């Protein structure tokens, strides 16, 4: 069995990368506490069979999963409903290209890319083009439009832009 894993050098990650992940998980955790969904930080694996028969294992920086019993060993085998990736110099291309394609093919409804250095969040929503899943950029959130920050598929969850970037200098 080939897992077709990609080794990514995380040496370029800065503490601000982890701060944003922690802030997001802290904001969402209590808001999901009484639901069947859970928010997870970057130590959770998802394993999927791709259309070409290969298997992919990915570890999103943060995810919201509403089917937490769908596991095989320590990996979830279902797709989460939300994924967040925080860009770092060593992972930016992988997050924007290969991971985005994987999440798209697994039909994850919402994908956020957070750029810590630029203090912005790209919000992507999944739709279909010619019957193929495809992400469309819905909004780019910066300080000046931070009031528009929201989870598309979890509208009752409140995300505060300043709190998300709290501790990032």
C-alpha positions in Angstrom: 0.0 0.0 0.0 1.5 3.3 -1.1 0.5 6.4 0.9 2.1 8.8 -1.5 3.1 11.1 1.3 4.7 14.5 0.7 7.4 15.6 3.1 7.2 19.3 3.7 10.0 21.1 5.6 8.3 23.0 8.3 11.5 24.7 9.5 10.2 28.0 7.9 7.2 28.1 10.2 7.2 31.0 12.6 5.6 31.2 16.0 2.9 33.4 14.5 1.8 30.5 12.4 0.9 28.5 15.6 -0.6 31.6 17.3 -3.2 32.0 14.5 -4.1 28.3 14.6 -4.5 28.4 18.4 -6.5 31.6 18.3 -8.9 30.1 15.7 -9.4 26.8 17.6 -9.9 28.7 20.9 -12.6 30.9 19.3 -14.5 28.0 17.7 -14.2 25.3 20.3 -16.7 26.6 22.8 -19.1 27.6 20.1 -19.3 24.0 18.8 -19.3 22.4 22.3 -23.0 21.4 22.2 -23.0 20.2 18.6 -21.9 17.1 16.8 -19.0 19.1 15.2 -15.5 19.6 16.6 -12.7 21.9 15.7 -9.2 20.4 15.5 -5.7 22.0 15.4 -2.9 20.9 13.1 -2.2 17.5 14.7 -5.2 15.7 13.1 -4.7 13.6 9.9 -7.2 12.9 7.1 -6.6 10.0 4.8 -8.4 9.7 1.4 -8.4 7.5 -1.6 -7.9 9.7 -4.7 -9.6 9.2 -8.0 -6.4 7.6 -9.4 -6.4 5.0 -6.7 -3.6 6.5 -4.6 -4.0 7.5 -1.0 -3.3 11.0 0.4 -2.7 11.9 4.0 -3.0 15.6 4.9 -2.8 17.5 8.2 -4.7 20.8 7.8 -3.6 23.6 10.2 -7.2 23.6 11.5 -10.4 21.8 10.5 -14.0 21.5 11.6 -15.4 17.9 11.3 -18.9 16.9 12.0 -18.4 13.2 11.6 -15.8 12.5 14.2 -16.5 8.8 14.4 -15.4 8.2 10.8 -11.9 7.1 11.6 -9.4 4.4 10.7 -6.7 4.2 13.3 -5.6 7.8 14.0 -6.8 9.2 10.7 -10.2 10.6 9.8 -11.4 9.0 6.5 -14.2 11.5 5.8 -13.8 15.0 4.7 -14.2 17.9 7.2 -16.6 20.6 6.5 -14.0 23.4 6.9 -10.3 23.7 6.5 -7.9 26.5 7.4 -4.3 26.7 6.3 -1.9 29.3 7.6 0.8 30.2 5.0 4.5 30.0 5.9 7.4 30.5 3.5 8.0 26.7 3.3 4.4 25.7 2.7 2.7 28.5 0.8 3.0 26.9 -2.6 1.9 23.5 -1.3 -1.1 25.0 0.6 -2.2 27.1 -2.5 -1.8 24.3 -5.1 -1.6 20.7 -4.0 -3.6 20.9 -0.8 -6.2 23.1 -2.4 -6.6 20.5 -5.2 -6.9 17.7 -2.6 -9.5 19.6 -0.6 -11.4 20.5 -3.7 -11.5 16.9 -4.9 -12.7 15.8 -1.5 -15.4 18.4 -1.8 -14.7 20.2 1.4 -17.2 23.1 1.4 -15.1 25.9 2.8 -11.3 26.6 2.7 -9.5 29.5 4.3 -6.0 30.6 3.5 -4.5 32.9 6.2 -1.5 35.0 5.3 0.0 36.1 8.6 2.5 38.5 7.1 -0.1 40.4 5.1 -2.8 39.9 7.8 -5.4 38.7 5.4 -7.7 35.8 5.0 -8.9 34.4 1.6 -12.2 32.7 1.9 -13.0 30.0 -0.7 -16.4 28.3 -1.2 -16.8 25.1 -3.1 -19.1 25.0 -6.1 -19.2 23.1 -9.3 -18.0 23.9 -12.8 -18.9 21.4 -15.5 -19.9 19.0 -12.8 -16.4 19.2 -11.2 -15.8 20.6 -7.7 -14.0 23.9 -7.8 -13.1 26.6 -5.2 -14.2 30.2 -5.9 -12.7 33.1 -3.9 -15.7 34.7 -2.1 -13.8 37.4 -0.2 -10.4 38.5 1.0 -10.6 39.9 4.5 -8.2 42.5 5.8 -8.4 44.9 8.7 -10.5 47.5 6.7 -13.3 44.9 6.0 -12.8 42.7 9.1 -16.4 43.1 10.0 -17.2 40.8 7.0 -15.3 37.9 8.5 -17.5 34.9 8.9 -17.6 31.2 8.3 -19.8 30.6 5.3 -21.0 27.1 6.3 -21.2 27.8 10.0 -23.0 31.2 10.2 -23.7 31.0 13.9 -20.0 30.9 14.8 -18.4 34.3 15.4 -14.8 34.9 14.3 -13.1 38.1 15.4 -10.4 39.3 13.1 -8.4 41.1 15.8 -8.7 38.0 18.1 -7.5 35.7 15.2 -4.3 37.8 14.9 -3.9 38.5 18.6 -0.3 38.0 19.5 1.0 38.3 15.9 3.4 41.2 15.5 
